[in-house]
Amino acid sequence: MTATLTGLPALEHDEILRYSRHLIIPNVGMEGQRRLKAARVLLIGAGGLGSPLGLYLAAAGVGTLGIVDFDVVDATNLQRQILHGTKDVGRPKLASARDRIQDVNPHVNVELHETRLTSANALEILREYDVVIDGTDNFPTRYLTNDACVLLGKPNVYGSIFRFEGQASVFATADGPCYRCLFREPPPPGLVPSCAEGGVLGVLPGLIGTIQATEGIKLLLGIGETLVGRLLLVDALSMKFRTVKLRKDPDCPMCGTHEIRELIDYEQFCGILPDAAPDGGGGVPEITPSDLAAKLRRRDDFDLIDVREPYEQDIARIDGARLVPLGTLTEALGTLDSARDIVVHCRSGARSAKAVRQLQAAGFRRVWNLAGGILRWSDDVDPSVPKY
Ligand SMILES: [Zn+2]
């Protein structure tokens, strides 16, 4: 026993057998494995990135894994969220994650935080962990995680994915930059589509989450060169990996000037209006799918506009709808008749709410948003229309 092992938990015989391929790597060894056993890692999110993170960190023998999530497993998750199985659809992601992780490695202590991470609870939750891993898919939580990590002095292993592209870095270490050094301000709401809107290749979170897990383990073991001060950019389509240097910004309001001393309202910071409905459709005139169906049956004189993309109409459509993708709405204004009633729909009701606002701003008075979009149309009116 060397002095460095003092205070680290011992490994049982079955753990020594389980981790033998780690124990024979000189950089890990008994000491490293005992460090992993002593470690406490927090995963923000049990989704696409959280899946490989949870599986590999558990398999590697990280002693305590905390997971923050409040979502329920949905059928559309299964294409990439390999923590969850078909039998788990409808279950809380945390319950599903716990069962799967304990099957992978019963030695791991899983701590569940079934809540949305907020400014009110973030410091309290993150404080208890050595390394925080950001597996979120939205800007408010990403800035919240960054800021809480800077305030607490916890390393933040960052990852993000979209379609065929991903990024990873390590933020908020003592000498390295933070997420705000890279992105001072969030993009305007609606400019950057989410994976739910824009899609993501199913294996991409596997690639990026596995890179995050690797960085997390290196941080815990104190080995190698981590992504501190570097942003890894992955393009799966051309299969190119490159890193760009990141500098700590002395003017960064978080880690540079420290002018931000406490957590703020991140929804507001990211331009998300508090009065908007969860689907973003708040505040515009709406029509329910049943009322639209009645209108179509009566052969009312009105225009039904579909503001989704052409490839979405290939998946599911409402008969009689005219396709005008949201990005082309402005140029199509001249082809629309403001004297007629117009019903606008999209997938879930968020983009069509934006379209209704655009039309209202252009002087259209008789415009309605289809509440819940084609998804609710499928639920309430026509189950033969597939949901996606
Ligand atoms: Zn910074």
Residues whose N, C-alpha, C, O or C-beta is under 5 A from the ligand:
A	BS01	ZN	P177 C178 R180 C181 C252 M254 C255 G256
